[in-house]
Amino acid sequence: MQQEDDTLLRIGWQEMNWSVKVFASFAAIAFVGSMVTYLLMTIFSQPQVLNEAIVTTAQTATAKVELGARYTDPLWAVFIFNSIAAFTASAGTGLFLCIHRVLYEEMVLRLRHPVYANVSCRIERLFSPLYRLMRRVALVFKPELSKYQDESPHEYQSECLDVSPKPEKDEEAACPTSIWNVCGYTRNDYRTFASIIPYTVPVLVMMANGSLVGILLAFFTFNGGLSGFQIAGVAGIPTGLFYNLAYFLISLLPHGIIEFPVLFLVTALGYRFARTQSDIVLREGLFLGESVDHIRKDGMRISTITKSYLRSAYLWKILGLAIALLFLAAYIEMRLTPHIVEIVMGYVDLVVAVFLDRYIE
C-alpha cells in the first residue's frame, strides 16, 4: 500500500510545469503592478518621495533575510528561510488539511449550541457571493464539479435552532434533518472548498516567491531607467537599464540556478498531493452526507490520505535532497556570488563607460 501511495505521489513534467507557470504568473503580476505604481508616483509625486518608495520596496522584499542575519550568519539566515519555504510547500501542504478536523469540531459545537449555530449561520449567509465566486473559480480547475447541481441556496430550517441541546451522546438529535441546516453554506459549497483547499499552500508559496522576484525586477528596471535619464537624459535610459538588469541577473543566477529548480520541485510535490487529494474528494463522493458522523468519517478519510503522504519515503527523500541543495545555494549566494558580481560588473562598467564616452557629451 505504501509503495502504491508513493507511486501515486511521484511528480512529473506536468507538476513541474504547473509550478513554473504559477511562479511566472505572480512574478509578472508583481512586476507590472510595481512598474505602474512607480510610473504613477513619477507623475504625481516629488522625485525624493519616489526614490524613498523605490528603496523601501526593495528593503521590504529582502526584510526576512536581513532580520535573520541579526541573530546568525547571513548564510544560515538564507538557508533557514529557504528550508522553511521548502518544508511548507511540500509537507506543509498535507499538514494544512488538519483544517477539516477543526471544521468538524465546529459543526459539533453548532449542534450542541443552537444560539451559536443561529448566529454563525446568519453571518455565513452574508458570504453567499463569495461561495458562488469560489465555485466558479473551482470549475476552472475542476470541471467535474459541474455535475453536482447546487442545492436551494442555504435553506436553513429555523425549527432546528429552537430545539434545546441534547446530551453529548446524542449530538445529532438536536437537529434531526441535516447537518447543513445549521450552516450558512450548502454541502456543495463545502465540497468545492474541500476540493480546492489543498492547493492553497503551493499557490501561496509560489505567490510569495514569484512576487518577490517581480518586485525586485521592477525595482532594478525602473531605478535603472530613472538613473540613466537623470544622468544623461533620454539617451541614458538604455544604459541605465542595461547596467541595473545586468547587476540583477548576475546577483541572482549563480545561486538561483540551484535555488529556483529546488523551489519548483518541492512545490510540484505539494501540488501533486493536492491534486491527488482533490481527485479523491470528487471520485469517492466525500462530504455529501447529511449527518455530522458522515463529515467525521470523510474527514478521517482525508486524514488517512494525509498521513500516508507525510509518512511517504518519497516525500522525505525529495525534501532531504532539496534541503541539501538549498544549503549549497545559500553558500554560493553568501560566499561566491559577491565575488562573481564584482568581477562581472567590472566588465559591465567598462561597457557603460565606452557607451557614455561615445554617445553622451
N, C-alpha and C positions, 0 to 999 in steps of 0.2 A: 504493500500500500504506500509506504513511504517513497519507494523508488518511483511508483506511478505518479505520486504527487510532485516529485522533483522533475519528472519529465514534463508534467503539465505546466510547471512554472519556468521552464527554460526559455530564455529570451532569444530573439532572433532579429532579423533586419527590421521587421515591422515595428517592434518595440523601440529599437534604437532610432528609427526614422521618426517615430512619434516624439521622442524626447528632443531631437534636434529641431523639429518643426515648432514645438511649443516654445522652446528656448528662443529660437529666432523670431517668433511672433512677438513675444514680450519684449525682446531687445529692440525690435523695430518700433513697437508702440512707444516704449520709453524714449527712444532716440527722437522720434518725430515730436512727441509731446514736449520734451525738453527743448528742442530747437524752436518750436513755436513759442514756448514761454520766453526763451531768450530774445527772440525777434520782437515779441510784443513789448518786452521790457526795454529793448533798444529804442523802440518808437516812443514809448510813454514815460520812460524813466531817465534819470540822470546817469551818465557813464559810471560814476562812482558806485551808485546803487546797483547797477548791472554787474560790475566787477565783483562786488561783495556777494551778490546772489550766485554768480558762477562758482566762486571759491567755496561758498557754503554748500552748494550742491555736491561738489566733489568731496568735501570733507565728510558730509553725511554718508555718502556712498561707501566710504572706507572707514567709518567710525568703529565698526565692530573689531577690526584688526588693531586699530590704534588703542582701543580700550583694553584689549587683551595684552598688548605689548607693555602696558603699565605694570603688569604683575609678573610677566615672564618674558623670555626671549621672543622676539618677533617671529622667529621660525616656528616656535611651538604655538604661538598665538594663531598663526595662519593654519598650521596643521590641525589644531584642535577645532577651530571653527569649520574647516572643510570636512573634517571627520564627522562632526555633528550633523552637517548637511547630508553627508553620505548615509549615515545611520538613519536619519529622519526620512530620506527619500525611499529607502528600502524597507528596513524593519519597522520604521515609524508608520508606514502605510498600513501595516497589519495592526499595530497597537491602537491606531486611531479608531478602529472598528469596535473598541470597547464602548463606544457611544451607544450601541444597541442595548447593552446591559443597563446603561443609565436611563435610556428612554423606557425600557421595560419597567424599571422600578418606579419611574414617574407615572406610568399608566396604572400600576398597582395603587399608588398614592391617590390617584383620581377616584378609583373605585371605593377606597376607604373613606374619602372625604369629599362628599358631593359639592360642598360650597367651593372648595378649591377647584374641583372639576368645572363648575359653572363659570368661575372667573377665568380660568385658563382657556376654556373653550371660546368664550366671548372675545378674549384677546386674540386668539389664533384666527378667528374669523376675519379680523382686520387684515390678515396677511394672505387672503384669498388670491389677490392679483399676483403675489409672489409665487404662490403654488402653481398657478397657471403658467407663469413665465418659466419656472423650474421645469415643468413638464414639457414645454416647447423646446427648451434647450436640450433636455434629456433625449427627446425624439431625434435630434440631430445626430447624436452619438449612439442611441439605442432605438432604431426604428421599430423593433419588435414590440416596444411598449404601446404602440398604436393599437394593437389588437385587444388591449384591455380598455374597455369603454369606461368613461367617467361615470361615477355614481351621481345621484342627485347631490348638488353641492352642499356638503356639510349638513346633512339632515340630523339635527340634534333634537333628541326627544326629551322635552323638559321634564316629563314624569320620572325620568331616570335620575334627575337631580334631587327630587324631593324625597327619595327613599332614604331612610336612616341607614347608616353604615351597619353592615352585618359583621359578625365575628370574623377574625382573620382567616379561619379555616374555610370560610365560605365567601371569599373575596368577590367572586363573580356574581353572587346573588344580589349585590347592591345594584346591579344593572343587568337584568336578565336577558336583554336583547343582544346588543353588540358592543364590543369594546370601543368601536369607532364612534358610538353615540356620545362618548364623553371626551371626544377630541374635536377640535375645530378644523380638522382636515379629514379627508377620506382615506380609506385603505390604499387606494391607488396613488394618492399623494405620498403616503409613506413608502409604498413600493417603489415609486420613482426615486424618492430620496435614498432608499436602500441601494438602488442600482447605480446611483451616481456618486454617493458619498465616498466610496473607496478611492476615487480619482482625486480627491481634494488635496492630499499630501503631495503626490507627484507634481500636480499642477502648481501648487504654491511654491515648491522648491524651484521649479523651472521659472516661475514668475519672478521670484526674488533674485535669482542669479542672472536671468536674462535682462531684467530691468536694471540691475547694477551695471552690466556691460553697456546697455543702451545709454544710460545716464552719463557714464564716463566717456563714451564715444562722442556724445553730444557736447560734453564739456570741452574735450580736446578739439573737436571740429570747430565749434563756434568761437572758442577762445583763440584758436589759431587764425581763423579768418579775420577776427576783430583786431588782433595784434598786428597782423600783416597790413591791414587797412590803416591803422593808426601810425604805423611806421612809414609806409610808402604809398599810401592811397590805394586805389583800386588795383593797380598792378602788383601790389604786395600781398593781396589776398591768396592767390595760389601758392606763394612761397610760405605764407603762414600756415596754410592748410597742410602743405607737404611736410613741413617741419614737425607740427604737432601730431599728425597722423603717423608719421614715421616713429616718433617717440612712443606713441600709444601702442603701436604694433610690436615694437622691439621690447617694450616693457612687459608685454603680455605673452608673446609667443614662446619664449624659452621654457617657461613652466606651464603655460596654457596648453601646449601641445600634449601634455600628460593630463593636466587637471580637467580640461573640458571633456575628453573622451570618458574619463572616470565618472564624471558627473552624469553624463548621458547614460552610462552603463547602469549605475545604481538606480537612477530614476526609471530607466526602462524596466528594471526588475520590479520596482514598486508598481509601475503601470501594468505589467503582466499579471501580477497578483490582483490588482484592482479589476482588471478586465475578467479574470477567471472568476472572482467572487461575484461580480455583477452578472455574469452569464448564469451562474448557479442560482442566483436570486430569481431570475426570469424563468430558467428552464425547470426548476423544481417547484415553482409557484409559491415561493416563500412570502410571508406577510400578507396572505389573502384570507386568513382565518378570521373568525368573528370574536373569539374569546382571548382573554389575556394569556391563557395557557398555550394557545396556538402561537402567540407572539413569543412567549418564553421558549418554546420548542424551536421555532425558527431562528431565534437569537442564538440558541445553543448550537444550531447547525452552522451559523456564521462563525461562532466561537471555535468550533471544531476545525473548520477550514483555516481559520487564522492561526490556531495552534500548530497545525500541520505546516503552514508556511514558516512560522517563526522557528520551528524545530528542523526545518529543512537544511540538510548539509549544503545544498547548492547555494542557499541564501548566504550562509556564513563563509563559504569559500569565496563567493563574489565580494562580499563585504570585506573580508580579510585582505584579498588582493587589492581592493580599492584603497584601503587604509594604507597599505604599504606603498602604493603608487603615489598617494597624496603626500606622504612624508617625503618621498623623492621630489615631488613637485614643489613642496614648501622649501626644501633645501636649495633647490635650483633658484627659486624666487628670491630667497633671502641672501644666499651666498654667491651665486653666479650671475644672476640677471643684472645686478647693478654694474658689474664689470663689462658685461656684454653691451649694455646700454651705453656706457661711457665710450667704448671702442667704436660702436656703430654710429653714435651721434657725432663723434668727431668727424667722420666722413660726411655725414649729413650737413654739418656746419660748413664744411668746405664747399659743398654743392650750393648751399644757400648763399654763401659769400660770393661765389662766382656769379650767380644769378643777379644778386643785388648790384655788384660792380658793373655788370654788362647792361642791365636794363633800367636800373634806378639811378638817377643822377642826384 
